[in-house]
Amino acid sequence: MKLKRLTTLLVIVYAFLAVMYGCVTTGDTQPVATVKFSDGGQVRIRLYPEYAPNTVNNFIALANSGFYDGSPVHRIVEYFVIQMGRPGTDQEELDYTLKGEFPSNGYAKNTLSHELGVVSMARKVGNPGSEADYYDSATSQFFICVDNEQKTLDGDYAAFGRVTEADDITQILKISRMDVDADSVPRDEIYITELRVNTYGKVFPEPEKIRE
């Protein structure tokens, strides 16, 4: 009986320590973005600077400056992506682009796969044969994958975060099912009311920018 009680106690202690020094601590060291939408829903995005550090730096700088506030969800493709990130209310277009942090562009560290909930930078695509000319064309727009079958994007786009909470996955799937026109623009407007990143006290540098 005593041995059983001791075993039970050790299991409880182990579980407690795992939560206190494992999940919580590890999670809190990574920045988390909270995206609030005009329909009342919100999405939390865990950011991964270990995969795309400059992309994350850029996202944090824009988000915490209010750049995305008022930005519409301007493209929805069901079973594919929802896209947003144009300049928000009273914001101007950016005068710079970013180095694409993905393997096809010589950045091998980004191995984050485009699965359900993964967040990645949108960019220009170009015509067949000239794709590489646009690898460094991303600015502020980003998309969220709403299906697990988007791995064809792996290696060609800078994935940098993930929606991890079940309720938030439900929200992005809800948006992905909105009615759209022939250009994949939602017929009923939906936009970001606020996007902020909690860095948990860590200071992230300004992004490195490419200017013409």
C-alpha positions in Angstrom: 0.0 0.0 0.0 2.8 2.4 1.0 4.6 1.6 -2.3 1.5 2.3 -4.3 0.9 5.7 -2.5 4.6 6.6 -3.1 4.3 5.8 -6.8 1.1 7.8 -7.1 2.8 10.8 -5.3 5.8 10.6 -7.6 3.6 10.6 -10.7 1.8 13.7 -9.4 5.0 15.5 -8.6 6.5 14.6 -12.0 3.4 15.9 -13.8 3.5 19.1 -11.8 7.1 19.7 -12.6 6.5 18.9 -16.2 3.9 21.6 -16.4 5.8 24.1 -14.3 9.2 23.7 -16.0 8.3 22.1 -19.3 5.2 23.2 -21.1 4.7 26.6 -19.5 8.2 27.8 -19.5 9.0 26.5 -23.0 5.8 28.0 -24.4 6.2 31.3 -22.8 9.7 31.8 -24.3 8.2 31.9 -27.8 6.2 35.0 -28.9 2.5 34.6 -29.4 0.4 36.8 -31.7 -3.3 37.4 -31.0 -5.3 38.3 -34.1 -8.8 39.8 -33.3 -11.3 39.8 -36.2 -14.3 42.0 -36.9 -16.7 39.0 -36.5 -15.7 38.8 -32.8 -13.4 35.8 -33.2 -9.7 35.6 -32.5 -6.8 33.5 -33.4 -3.5 33.0 -31.5 -0.4 32.2 -33.4 2.8 30.8 -31.9 5.7 32.3 -33.7 8.9 30.4 -34.5 12.0 32.6 -34.8 14.1 29.4 -35.0 12.7 28.7 -38.5 12.5 32.3 -39.9 14.1 34.8 -37.5 13.9 37.9 -39.8 10.4 37.1 -40.9 9.3 36.9 -37.3 11.2 40.2 -36.5 9.3 41.9 -39.3 5.9 40.5 -38.2 6.4 41.6 -34.6 7.5 45.1 -35.6 4.5 45.6 -37.9 2.0 44.0 -35.5 3.0 46.0 -32.5 3.1 49.2 -34.4 -0.6 48.8 -35.3 0.2 48.2 -39.0 -2.3 45.4 -39.4 -5.2 47.0 -37.5 -8.0 47.4 -40.0 -6.4 45.1 -42.6 -9.0 42.9 -44.5 -9.0 39.2 -45.1 -8.7 39.8 -48.8 -8.4 36.2 -50.2 -10.1 33.0 -49.2 -9.6 29.7 -50.9 -11.5 26.9 -49.2 -9.3 23.8 -48.3 -6.2 25.9 -49.1 -5.6 29.3 -47.3 -7.0 32.5 -45.9 -4.8 35.5 -46.7 -4.5 38.9 -45.1 -1.9 41.5 -44.1 -2.3 44.4 -46.5 -1.7 47.8 -44.8 -4.4 48.5 -42.3 -6.4 51.7 -41.7 -4.3 54.9 -42.3 -1.2 52.8 -43.1 0.9 53.2 -46.3 2.4 50.4 -48.4 5.8 49.3 -47.2 8.9 50.6 -49.1 10.9 47.4 -48.6 10.8 43.6 -49.0 12.3 40.7 -47.1 14.8 38.1 -47.9 12.8 34.9 -48.4 13.7 32.5 -45.5 13.1 29.1 -47.2 15.2 26.3 -48.8 14.6 27.2 -52.4 16.1 30.6 -51.7 19.2 29.1 -50.0 17.9 29.2 -46.4 17.9 25.5 -45.3 17.0 26.1 -41.7 13.3 26.6 -42.4 11.8 23.1 -42.4 8.4 24.0 -41.0 5.8 22.2 -43.2 2.7 23.8 -44.5 0.0 21.9 -42.5 -3.3 22.9 -41.0 -2.8 26.1 -39.0 0.7 27.0 -40.2 1.2 30.6 -41.0 3.5 31.7 -43.8 4.5 34.8 -45.8 2.7 35.6 -49.1 4.8 36.9 -51.9 4.8 37.4 -55.7 5.0 34.2 -57.7 6.2 35.2 -61.2 5.9 33.4 -64.5 7.2 29.9 -65.1 11.0 30.1 -65.3 11.2 33.4 -63.4 10.0 32.3 -60.0 13.4 32.9 -58.4 13.2 36.6 -59.3 10.4 36.9 -56.7 11.8 34.9 -53.8 12.6 38.1 -52.0 9.3 39.9 -52.7 7.4 39.4 -49.4 6.5 42.4 -47.3 3.6 42.2 -44.9 1.0 39.8 -46.3 0.6 36.4 -44.8 -1.6 33.4 -45.1 -2.9 30.6 -42.8 -3.2 27.1 -44.1 -6.7 25.6 -43.6 -5.9 22.1 -44.7 -3.2 19.5 -44.3 -2.6 19.0 -48.0 -0.5 22.2 -48.7 3.0 20.6 -48.5 3.6 21.5 -52.1 4.3 25.0 -50.7 7.2 23.6 -48.5 10.5 25.0 -49.4 9.1 27.9 -51.4 7.5 30.1 -48.8 8.7 31.4 -45.4 6.5 29.6 -42.8 7.0 31.2 -39.5 4.2 30.3 -37.1 1.3 28.1 -36.2 -2.2 28.3 -34.9 -2.2 25.7 -32.1 -5.5 26.1 -30.1 -8.5 24.0 -31.1 -10.9 27.0 -30.8 -8.6 29.1 -33.0 -8.5 26.3 -35.7 -12.3 26.4 -35.6 -12.2 30.2 -36.3 -9.9 29.9 -39.3 -12.0 27.1 -40.7 -15.1 29.3 -40.2 -13.5 32.1 -42.2 -12.3 29.7 -44.9 -15.9 28.7 -45.6 -17.2 32.3 -46.2 -18.8 33.0 -49.6 -16.3 34.6 -52.1 -16.5 36.1 -55.5 -14.7 35.0 -58.7 -11.4 36.6 -57.4 -11.6 34.7 -54.0 -12.5 38.0 -52.2 -15.0 37.4 -49.4 -18.4 38.9 -50.3 -19.0 39.9 -46.6 -16.2 42.0 -45.3 -14.1 40.6 -42.5 -11.0 42.4 -41.2 -8.4 42.4 -38.4 -9.5 44.8 -35.7 -6.3 44.3 -33.7 -3.1 42.3 -34.0 -0.5 42.3 -31.3 2.4 40.1 -30.3 3.3 39.2 -26.7 7.1 38.7 -26.7 7.1 37.8 -22.9 9.7 40.4 -22.3 12.2 39.4 -25.0 13.3 42.2 -27.3 13.3 41.4 -31.0 15.4 43.5 -33.3 14.1 45.5 -36.3 14.0 43.3 -39.4 16.7 43.4 -42.1 15.1 45.1 -45.1 15.8 45.0 -48.8 15.3 48.4 -50.5 15.5 49.2 -54.2 
